[in-house]
Amino acid sequence: MKTLTLNLPDTVDLDDQEAVMLLATKLYEQGKLSLGQAAEVSGYSKRTFMELLGRYNVSIFNYDASELKNDIKNAGDYYLRH
């Protein structure tokens, strides 16, 4: 795992844990980290990380529209076959 050192102005009202959470959340939202990886980076369990995503207006369902449409189609096809 990489170590990152970040210098922020003293005027930024942000503790270390919140900064790490913001970074993990943004990387998850952009698809650069999986849910498990983002949880590990943030120092939370996967379940807790999922619960905290709402505070940052990030959905746990990290799909773009085409992926979601494809999943819905696949689910419908499966349902029709069974």
N, C-alpha and C positions, 0 to 999 in steps of 0.2 A: 504494500500500500504506500502511496506517496504521502509525504508530509508537506503541508502548505503553511507558509508564514505570511500573514496578512497584516499590513499596517493601516489602521484607520485613524482618521482625525479624532481627537478627544471629544469633539462635539457630537460624534455619532453615539447615540444612546442605544448601545447594543452589547449584550454580554456575549461571551464566547459561545455558549450553547446555542443562543439564538442565531448567531452568525453561521454556525455549522449547520443548523437546521435550515436556514434560508438557502445555503449552498446546496445541500442535499435535496431539498425540495425542488429547486430550479433544475438541477441536473436530472432528477427523476422526470419532471414535467417535459423536459426536452428529449427524453428517451436516451440520455447518455448513461444513466444508471438504472438497473432494475429496481423493483420495489425492495427486494432483500438487500441489495447493495446500498441503496439510499438509507435504509433503516440502519444498517451497520455503520455507515459513515456518520449518521446523526447520533449514534450511541443509544438508540431506542430499539425495542423489540419491533418486529415487523407489524404486529397488531397495534402497538402504540403509535408507530410512525403513520400507519394508515389513518388512525383516529385524528392525529395532529394535522394531516394534510388539509382538512377542511378549514383550519385557521388561516391557511395560506391560499385559500381559494383554488386548490388543486384537487382534481378528481383522482380517486384511486384507479379509475378506469382510464388508462393512458393509451387510448386508441385515437387514431385519426379517422376521419369520416369513411374513407374507403375500407379500412380494416374492419370497422364496425359493420358496415354494409355487407361485407363478405361474410362475417361471422353470423349475421342474421340470416343471410341466404343459406349458409351451411346448416344452421339449426333448423330452418324450414325444410330443407331437403331431407335431413335426418328424420324429422318428424313424419314426413310424408312416406318414407320408406318403412317406418315401424308402426 
